[in-house]
Amino acid sequence: MKVLIDSERCHGHGRCYDLAPDMFGEDGEGYGTVLGDGSVALGKEPDARLAASNCPERAIDIEGAIR
């Protein structure tokens, strides 16, 4: 599973890095960024889904998620 942020949709609310700080960070202007290559560590899938579901702009995409 991998997380991605669509920079065109991100408005910088910061919920992603507040909810999942081991997966997301912020750039110099407060917009969300993916840490590393976006791979979600085993057991951290719920955190990735929580961050994605709490993004007001739906700027977080999850690849390879089993639903």
N, C-alpha and C positions, 0 to 999 in steps of 0.2 A: 504494500500500500504506500502511496506517495501523496503528499499534499503540494498544491500549487496555489499561488495567488495571482489573480488577473489584475495587473497594475492599473488597467483602464477602469476597472470597477471599484477598486479600493479607494475609500475616502478618508482613511486614517483614523477610524474610531478606536482602534487598538484592542478590541475584544479578543482577537486571535492571540496576541502575545500576553494578554492578561490571563487567559484561560489555559493556554498551552505554551508557556515560556520556553520549554525545551524544544519546541518545533518552530516557533515564530519569534521574530525580533522586529525591531523598527529601524527604519532608515533615518537619516538626519532630519527629515521633515515630519516624522511621526507615522509614516505609512508602513503597513505590515510587509515583512519580508520573510521568506522561508529560510530557515537555518539549514546549512549543509545542502545535501542534494534533495531534501524533501522526504526522504525515506522515514516511515513511521516505525519506531521501535516496537518490538513485540510487547503487547500489553498496553500500549499507548493509543490504540485505535479509538477507544472511547473519547479520549482527549481531542483527537483530530476531528471526530464527528461533532463534538460539542463546540469546538471553535468554528467549524464550518456552519453549523446550524445557528450560531449566534452572530454571524456576520450580517449586518443590515443590508449590504449590497450583494450578498451571495458571491463574494469575490474569491472564496476559497473553493477549489475543486479537489476532489479526492479521486485519484486513479487507482484502479485495482481493488476497489472496495467490494467486499462481499456483502450484499444487502439482504 
